[in-house]
C-alpha cells in the first residue's frame, strides 16, 4: 500500500494523517505545498476541487481529507 499526502506547514490534520499511516506501516509521499518541491498550483492541478489540507490518495485512489480517510477506515472500506 502506498499513499500520497498533499499537505502544508502547521497543519494538525496533516500531522494526524501522517502519524496514522506511519503507525500502520504504510509508506507515503508527502507533497508539502509550502516546501521547495511542490507548489499550490500543482496541488490545485492534482486535486482541483479541494480547498483544505491534507488531501490523500492511497494506491492511486483519491480518498479525500483526514476525516474522509477515517470514515472510509471505520466503515471497513479502507484497510489500514
N, C-alpha and C positions, 0 to 999 in steps of 0.2 A: 504494500500500500504506500502511496506517495501523495503528498499534499503540497499545495501552493497556498501561501497566505499573503494576501496583499495587506500591508499594514502601514502605520505611521508611528512616529515617536510619541511617547507618553500616552499610549492607548491601553487602557486597563483591559478591555475585552480582547485586544490583540495578544496581550501577555497571557491571559487566561486560556485562549485558544492554543497558543504555542506550548504552554505548560501541560495542557491536557494531551496534546499529540505526543509530546516528549514522554509523559508518564505512560502512555500506551505503546511506546516504542515505534511510533510512526515517523518516518523521515519526512521532512518538509523543507521547502524552499521559501524563504521569506523574501518578499518583494516590498521593501520599505520605500515609499514614495518620497520620503524626506532624506534618503541616503544618496550615495553617489551613483548608484547603478540604475535606479528606477525613477520615473517622473510621474506626476499626477496625470499628464497627458496619456502615458502608457496605461495607467490604471483605468482611465475612462474609456480608452480604446478596448481594453480587455474585458471590462465589466461596465458596459455603457449605462446601465440603469442604476448602478449602485451610487450611494451618496454617503455611506458610512463605512467604518473600518471595524474589524477586519472583513475581508471578503475571501472565502475559502473555496478551493477546488480540491477534490480528493479523487485520485485516479482519473483525472480528466473531466470529472463530472462537477458542475457548479453546485455548491451546497448553499451558499449564501453567507450570512454573518454568523457570529458566535451563537446567538440564540437559535438560529435555524439548525446549526450543526448539533446543538444539544437536543433539539426537538427530534431531529432525524434519529439520533442515537437512542433517545429514550423510547421512541416508537419502534425500535428494532429495525429501522430502515437503513441504518448505518452501523456497521460492525467496527468498533474501535477497539 
